[in-house]
Amino acid sequence: MVKCYRCGKEIPQPITANADYIIAKDTIVFEKREKVKLILTKRKTTKEGKVIVEDKVETVEHPEIAHKIIEEHKKRGYDIDKLETVFVDEPVQKTAIICKDCYRDGDIVIWGYHKRRR
């Protein structure tokens, strides 16, 4: 027994005669994703003795490769001032099963009642 994602109606056995398996705008959810935020500083001294400070903030999508990115920045003369783990909400497209009555224009039907009628 499966409930329709949109109306909650019970679908005894979702098959192409009574349901749709879809992706749609309303099946997007937000999930926490771990990222690494790097705060980098590069100091340069001019011929006149003036110190120029260049700050850079970079967010690393995949924490497991942060050490490689840190090494790349160090080779370019940056110091790591701060390294922190941040969690951000990112949109993730999910799928859903809906009853045949809850179909909307714009739904992308993977299989189901409305797939056969197109």
Secondary structure, DSSP 8 states (H G I E B T S, - for coil): -EE-TTT--EESS--TTTEEEEE-GGGEEEEEEEEEEEEEEEEEE-TTS-EEEEEEEEEES-GGGHHHHHHHHHHTT-EEEEEEEEEEEEEEE--EEEEGGG--TT-EEEEEHHHHT-
